[in-house]
Amino acid sequence: MRDDYLWDGSGEPDPEIQKLEGVLGRLRHDRPAPAFPEIPMAKPSRRLWQMPAFQFAAAAACVLAIAAGVFMSHQPKPERVSLVAGWNVTRVTGVPRVGTQNLTAQHDKSILINGQVLETDAKSQASIRAEQIGEIDVEPNTIVRLPRGNSGLTRLALDRGTIHASIWAPAGEFVVNTPSAVAVDLGCTYTLHVDDSGGGTLQTTFGWVGFKLGNREAFIPAGAACHTKKNTGPGIPYFEDASEDFRSAIARLDNEGGTGQDRDAALQIVLAKSRKPDSLTLWHLLSRAPESDRTRVYNRLAQLVPPPAGVTREGIMRLDQNMLDLWWNQLGFGDVGLWRHWERTWTDHSASQ
């Protein structure tokens, strides 16, 4: 049926409308309009609802309402749109799997919802996106989960493999669980890798990321990286443009193995080859190094970035958190207050979910 029939009678009539017209036709008013007596405005003789004109108008309105109701009841009902909260998944190459669904060239999109797994094999890649959060490229041989029971889309889990995350959600609102640490976005772009042991590496290319397991935490600004180990948590961050000797010495300190002599030699290399940007590494070493080495680390960091007012040697020696935070803010890598505000949100058990 064309809509024109309802207005001017043109077009093909609908049988239901013709039936309605027949039923309502008996109520058609075809008499001359009554001559209403002139009513003085100053002294109305009747109340409005007692006047014939009002009664006529009310009856007409009722008829129109009935007609409209009958008409609408015969119209097809629109489909109910079901909105499912999830990450939009798009196949890039190969055949990624979302839950039990394979993404192919013909059917290359899906939604990752709570409790589901996105898995890529050696020949497949995928991209996931949530408009209010960000976009994540998923490399081959990767397993990503949207943990069951999530109240929103702000937490993913990387069980194995590699992702490249570009996050535009407000700082501190998006996290990625790994088997060895929780990565908290602080307004950034980063790459996160998890190996078969549950350990891995986080590399930041923009902004900075907080990395945490229990009371062990690391801050990784743009250009820096940090390794992590299962049951141990994040290691010592370092800038990737540091010398090979410097990076090798950090790896030896991170392993926490070897003799005291080996560790002493590695620490000596770090202290000797530190540049001003490497204050990032020295600041983290303050809480990682044995108490016996803390004075050496303090002295070298103080040479590169003098401690601000309110920070004392004695306070740093006892690892006073407020003083450590004040000194961090002096390094120029971001305000640690942002992290302190958000870290209460992410519980210690998050890393294993």
Secondary structure, DSSP 8 states (H G I E B T S, - for coil): --THHHHHS-S---HHHHHHHHHHHTT---S---------SSS-SS-GGGSHHHHHHHHHHHHHHHHHHHHHHTS----------SEEEEEEES--EETTEE--SSS-EEEE-TT-EEEE-TT-EEEEEETTTEEEEE-SSEEEE--TT-SSSSEEEEEEEEEEEEE-S-TTS-EEE-SS-EEEESS-EEEEEE-TTS-EEEEEEESEEEEEETTEEEEEETTEEEEEETTTEE---EETTS-HHHHHHHHHHHHT-S-HHHHHHHHHHHHHH--GGGHHHHHHHHHHS-HHHHHHHHHHHHHHS---TT--HHHHHTT-HHHHHHHHHHHTS--HHHHHHHGGGS-GGGGG-
